[in-house]
Amino acid sequence: MQETAYETLLRQRRQNFHERIAQALEANFPEVIAAQPELLAHHYAVAGRGRSAIGYWMQAGARARKRSAEIEAIEHFTKALELLGQAPESAERTAEELTCWTALGQAHLITQGYAAEETRSAFETAFELSAHVNDPEQQFLSAWGILAYHFIHGDMDRSLELSEESVKRAEASGNQSFRAVAMGSRGIILFSLGQFERSADQVKRSLTLYGPDEQEEMARRFGLDVAVLSTSYGARSQWILGYPDQALEMAQRSLNLARERARPFDLASALTTGIGYTRLLRGEVSATRQCAMEAIEIAETNHFPYLHARGLIELGWCCLQEGDITQGIEHLEQGIAAFRATGALTTMPAAQVLLAEALGAAGRAEDGLHVVAEALDYIGKSGERDSEAELYRIQGVLHLASGAADAAAAEASFDKALEVARGQKARAWELRAATALARLYHDSGRTEEGRELLAPLYAWFKEGFESADLQAARAQLELLAATVRDGDKVRIHYTIRAKGGKMLDRTKSSSPAEVTVGGDELLPVVSEALIGMVPGAKLTLTLSPSEAFGERDEDRMIHVPRASVPEEAKEGDIFTINHEGQSVLITVLEMMDDFATCDLNHPWAGQTLNYEIKLQKIVSGDGR
């Protein structure tokens, strides 16, 4: 009992001691209060003055957030909530709990990810509290956090519903900045739904509603800059809609804005979601790598797992383009796993496109097709369709690269990619799919179809001609327009008939003949006719005996030793033998015990021949 009394006395003395320290700091050291409010919070908490401690813990949390010290902020706001839980219920307590839970949601969003359970729980608690407090701002902030959770978690229908509610709530408030944030957020969701024109329009309208000062104020309230994020998505929409240069300009604007604001999370977001991904789409490897490396460094320093994962994914694509396929796959798989670990699902199909492409490059087409199937299954369930056309395109590429080399399945996939892209007015995705299908047409001799598909689409573009996709399309068009030159190696299908229509020879539909124009395997007149042709073109030739294999010469009958012809030879068989130092084609006329009578005339000598030739492909040649 004496011991308990002694401990009580010691506790009271300690509490008095800490209270006097706190009061002395308040009275004499305002600079300490400003710089270290957590110090006073600690002393008042130990002193049992919970009411005073709460205010300082909240002040410390706000100060930490201003410095982007989000983990420290979480610690301070959590301590404030612990003390608030001990306080009697009151309007003041509810308002302070609302502030703390909203701040915790924003801090968890940055340090754990948009789709982390900690993020969802904090924002939902804040939203419930906001119903008891007449504070439209806090209600809007917490509702936006819930919207962000559902969006990144892949629940497109729910996030769109919440977006519409957010717009209505903002309009009812009369706050232009809230309207701008709500519209920008809706634009981001519409992007993921594959509604790129509507998305671009919403983002554009949102950015006209508030200027730099209002954007900065909103960023302070939200803990992140929605203007930076929506501008980044606006850039992606512009690229997909077919405006590569405007996309780059918009993405650069997002990056400039983030650098001016100097908040690490916004900067890492602009480097990945905005400028980095836009550079990736344009095929600019070095610039993409620079963005990814800077974003990864920022994310590692500040513990931003969501953005660190995005940086790894984009770095993996760079490695693939640079030829380091193994490292590329490793980064992509690590990034995707880390992304999923945050609870995020939205934008995963775009990453899976890159992984599937890398697996195909590594000779693992079947693994790539599995990744595509998984992504398409998710798209069907979630409604996230911004990368749907790309998934079908890469599916087609992988069908061609698989062991089956299934051209029919590839063509069906490319057709589906075109159908989706056209439905979304996604010119960039349409160009990629059309280029892939035109390449398949070229390789199968359907050159005219390839030109008709690709040429008008390429002509639609008015900018971005230095981007990788437009350069690839132009190169494919040049191949489709290429003509045969002397010395080219070509693949042809042919049918040769005698004058009366008798079939003499033909290629199989699956096995074109590969020959060299001007080479010994072609008659000179056939080589001359091929020069100037384009793949897919057909020609018909009627060759007189003099143009073909000459007139028959009855004096060209010879007797050769029986051993000169194959043992199984019989009358009518045609063989190649060595005669007077040359390889000649003979027809066996009669077999005797010691010799064979043979005809040195070509089997088709003396005949008028009809050739039907289709040029399937120019395989190689000087400068090709």
RAPE-V311435 format. One record per backbone hydrogen bond with DSSP energy under -0.5 kcal/mol. CO is the residue of the C=O (numbers start at 1). NH is the residue of the N-H. E is the energy in kcal/mol with one decimal. If there is no record, write none. Layout:
co=[CO:CO]
nh=[NH:NH]
e=[E:E]
This chain:
co=[1:2:3:4:5:6:7:8:9:10:11:12:13:14:15:16:17:18:19:20:21:22:23:24:25:29:29:30:31:32:36:36:37:38:39:40:41:42:43:44:45:48:49:50:51:52:53:54:55:56:57:58:59:60:61:62:63:64:65:68:69:70:71:72:73:74:75:76:77:78:79:80:81:83:83:84:90:91:92:93:94:95:96:97:98:99:100:101:102:103:104:105:106:107:108:108:109:111:113:116:117:118:119:120:121:122:123:124:125:126:127:128:129:130:133:135:136:137:138:139:140:141:142:143:144:145:146:147:148:149:150:151:152:152:154:155:156:157:158:159:160:161:162:163:164:165:166:167:168:169:170:170:174:175:176:177:178:179:180:181:182:183:184:185:186:187:188:189:190:191:192:192:194:195:196:197:198:199:200:201:202:203:204:205:205:206:206:211:212:213:214:215:216:217:218:219:224:225:226:227:228:229:230:231:232:233:234:235:236:237:238:239:240:243:244:245:246:247:248:249:250:251:252:253:254:255:256:257:258:258:262:263:264:265:266:267:268:269:269:270:270:272:274:275:276:277:278:279:280:282:283:284:285:286:287:288:289:290:291:292:293:294:295:296:297:298:299:299:304:305:306:307:308:309:310:311:312:313:314:315:316:317:318:319:320:323:324:325:326:327:328:329:330:331:332:333:334:335:336:337:338:339:339:340:345:347:348:349:350:351:352:353:354:355:356:357:358:359:360:364:365:366:367:368:369:370:371:372:373:374:375:376:377:378:379:382:383:385:387:388:389:390:391:392:393:394:395:396:397:398:399:402:405:406:407:408:409:410:411:412:413:414:415:416:417:418:419:420:421:421:422:425:426:427:428:429:430:431:432:433:434:435:436:437:438:439:440:441:442:445:446:447:448:449:450:451:453:454:455:456:457:457:458:464:467:468:469:470:471:472:473:474:475:476:477:478:479:482:484:485:488:488:489:489:490:491:491:492:493:494:495:496:496:497:498:502:505:508:511:513:513:515:515:516:517:519:523:523:524:525:526:527:530:533:534:537:539:541:541:542:543:544:544:545:550:552:553:556:558:560:561:562:566:570:573:575:575:577:577:579:582:582:584:586:587:588:590:590:594:595:596:596:597:597:598:598:599:602:604:607:608:609:609:610:611:612:613:614:614:615:617:617:620:621]
nh=[5:6:7:8:9:10:11:12:13:14:15:16:17:18:19:20:21:22:23:24:25:26:27:28:29:32:33:34:35:36:39:40:41:42:43:44:45:46:47:49:48:50:53:54:55:56:57:58:59:60:61:62:63:64:65:66:67:69:68:70:73:74:75:76:77:78:79:80:81:82:83:84:85:86:87:87:94:95:96:97:98:99:100:101:102:103:104:105:106:107:108:109:110:111:112:113:113:305:116:120:121:122:123:124:125:126:127:128:129:130:131:131:132:133:135:139:140:141:142:143:144:145:146:147:148:149:150:151:152:153:155:154:345:346:156:159:160:161:162:163:164:165:166:167:168:169:170:171:172:173:174:175:176:179:180:181:182:183:184:185:186:187:188:189:190:191:192:193:195:194:385:386:196:199:200:201:202:203:204:205:206:207:208:208:209:209:210:215:216:217:218:219:220:221:222:223:226:229:230:231:232:233:234:235:236:237:238:239:240:241:243:242:428:247:248:249:250:251:252:253:254:255:256:257:258:259:260:261:262:263:264:267:268:269:270:271:272:273:274:275:276:277:278:279:280:281:282:284:283:468:285:288:289:290:291:292:293:294:295:296:297:298:299:300:301:302:303:304:308:309:310:311:312:313:314:315:316:317:318:319:320:321:322:324:323:325:328:329:330:331:332:333:334:335:336:337:338:339:340:341:342:342:344:343:348:351:352:353:354:355:356:357:358:359:360:361:362:364:363:368:369:370:371:372:373:374:375:376:377:378:379:380:381:382:383:156:385:388:391:392:393:394:395:396:397:398:399:400:401:402:406:405:407:410:411:412:413:414:415:416:417:418:419:420:421:422:423:424:425:426:425:427:430:431:432:433:434:435:436:437:438:439:440:441:442:443:444:446:445:447:450:451:452:453:454:455:457:458:459:460:460:461:461:467:471:472:473:474:475:476:477:478:479:480:481:482:482:535:532:488:490:517:619:620:515:616:617:513:614:507:612:504:505:610:501:498:496:511:508:492:515:490:517:519:487:522:526:527:528:529:530:531:533:484:537:615:613:543:611:544:609:547:548:550:606:554:556:600:598:596:564:565:569:573:588:577:586:579:584:582:579:584:577:575:599:572:592:597:562:592:560:598:589:590:558:600:587:605:607:609:499:543:611:497:541:495:539:493:616:536:491:619:489:624]
e=[-2.4:-2.5:-2.5:-2.4:-2.5:-2.7:-2.7:-2.6:-2.4:-2.8:-2.8:-2.7:-2.6:-2.7:-2.4:-2.5:-2.0:-2.4:-2.7:-2.4:-2.4:-2.3:-2.3:-2.4:-2.3:-0.9:-1.7:-2.2:-2.0:-3.7:-1.6:-0.9:-2.2:-2.3:-2.1:-2.8:-2.2:-2.5:-1.9:-2.6:-1.2:-1.2:-2.3:-2.6:-1.1:-1.5:-2.8:-2.5:-2.2:-2.8:-2.5:-2.4:-2.3:-2.4:-2.2:-2.0:-1.3:-3.2:-1.6:-1.4:-2.1:-2.5:-1.7:-2.1:-2.8:-2.1:-1.8:-2.0:-2.2:-2.0:-1.8:-2.3:-2.0:-1.0:-0.6:-0.8:-2.2:-2.3:-2.3:-2.8:-2.4:-2.0:-2.4:-3.0:-2.3:-2.2:-2.7:-2.4:-2.1:-2.5:-3.1:-2.2:-1.5:-2.4:-3.3:-1.3:-0.5:-0.6:-1.4:-2.1:-2.8:-2.0:-2.2:-2.6:-2.2:-2.3:-2.5:-2.2:-2.2:-2.1:-0.7:-0.8:-2.0:-1.0:-2.4:-2.1:-2.5:-2.6:-2.4:-2.3:-2.3:-1.8:-1.9:-2.3:-2.7:-2.1:-2.3:-2.4:-2.5:-1.9:-2.5:-1.6:-3.2:-2.1:-1.3:-2.3:-2.3:-2.0:-2.5:-2.1:-2.2:-2.1:-2.4:-2.3:-2.2:-2.7:-2.4:-2.6:-2.3:-1.5:-1.0:-0.8:-0.7:-2.1:-2.4:-2.4:-2.7:-2.7:-2.6:-2.4:-2.1:-2.2:-1.7:-2.0:-2.7:-1.7:-1.6:-1.5:-2.5:-1.9:-2.0:-1.2:-1.2:-2.3:-2.7:-2.1:-2.5:-2.5:-2.4:-2.5:-2.4:-2.1:-0.9:-0.5:-0.5:-1.1:-0.5:-2.6:-2.3:-2.0:-2.4:-2.4:-2.1:-2.0:-2.9:-2.2:-1.0:-1.7:-3.2:-2.2:-1.8:-2.0:-2.4:-2.0:-1.6:-2.3:-2.2:-2.0:-2.4:-2.5:-2.6:-1.4:-2.5:-2.2:-1.9:-2.3:-2.2:-2.6:-2.4:-1.7:-1.9:-2.0:-2.8:-2.3:-2.1:-2.6:-2.2:-2.1:-1.7:-0.7:-0.6:-2.3:-2.8:-2.2:-2.6:-2.2:-1.2:-1.8:-1.0:-1.9:-0.7:-1.5:-2.2:-2.5:-2.1:-2.7:-1.7:-2.7:-1.6:-2.4:-1.1:-2.0:-2.6:-2.1:-2.0:-2.7:-2.7:-2.0:-2.4:-2.6:-2.1:-2.2:-2.7:-2.6:-2.2:-2.1:-1.0:-2.0:-2.3:-2.1:-1.6:-2.2:-2.0:-2.1:-2.1:-2.2:-2.4:-1.7:-1.6:-2.2:-2.0:-2.3:-1.9:-2.2:-1.4:-1.5:-2.2:-2.7:-2.1:-2.5:-2.5:-2.8:-2.4:-2.9:-2.5:-2.2:-2.6:-2.4:-2.4:-1.8:-0.8:-1.0:-1.2:-2.1:-2.0:-1.2:-2.4:-1.9:-1.3:-2.2:-2.8:-2.2:-2.1:-2.6:-2.2:-2.0:-1.4:-3.0:-1.6:-2.2:-2.6:-1.7:-1.9:-2.2:-2.4:-2.2:-2.2:-2.7:-2.0:-1.9:-2.4:-2.2:-1.4:-2.9:-2.5:-0.6:-0.8:-1.1:-2.0:-1.9:-2.1:-2.7:-1.8:-1.9:-2.0:-2.3:-2.1:-1.8:-1.4:-1.2:-1.2:-1.0:-1.2:-2.1:-2.6:-2.0:-2.1:-2.7:-2.5:-2.1:-2.5:-2.4:-2.4:-2.5:-2.6:-2.6:-1.9:-1.6:-0.6:-2.8:-0.8:-1.3:-2.6:-2.6:-2.0:-2.3:-2.9:-2.5:-2.1:-2.5:-2.8:-1.9:-1.8:-2.7:-2.6:-2.3:-1.3:-3.1:-1.4:-0.8:-1.9:-2.5:-2.5:-1.9:-2.6:-2.3:-0.5:-2.6:-2.2:-0.9:-0.6:-0.7:-0.9:-2.1:-2.1:-2.4:-2.3:-2.2:-2.4:-2.1:-2.3:-2.2:-1.8:-2.4:-1.6:-0.5:-1.0:-0.6:-2.3:-2.2:-0.5:-2.9:-1.9:-1.5:-2.4:-2.5:-1.4:-2.8:-2.7:-1.9:-2.3:-2.9:-1.7:-2.9:-2.3:-2.7:-3.1:-1.4:-0.6:-2.7:-0.7:-3.1:-0.5:-2.5:-1.6:-1.4:-0.7:-2.2:-2.4:-1.5:-1.9:-1.6:-2.4:-2.2:-2.3:-2.5:-2.8:-0.5:-3.2:-0.5:-2.3:-0.8:-1.9:-3.5:-3.4:-0.5:-2.2:-2.6:-3.1:-2.7:-2.4:-1.1:-2.0:-2.0:-2.9:-0.5:-3.3:-0.7:-3.0:-1.4:-3.6:-0.7:-2.6:-2.0:-2.6:-3.4:-0.5:-2.7:-2.4:-2.6:-2.4:-0.6:-3.1:-1.6:-2.5:-0.6:-1.7:-2.4:-1.8:-0.5:-0.8:-3.2:-0.6:-2.3:-2.6:-1.9:-2.5:-2.4:-0.7:-4.2:-2.7:-0.8:-2.5:-2.0]
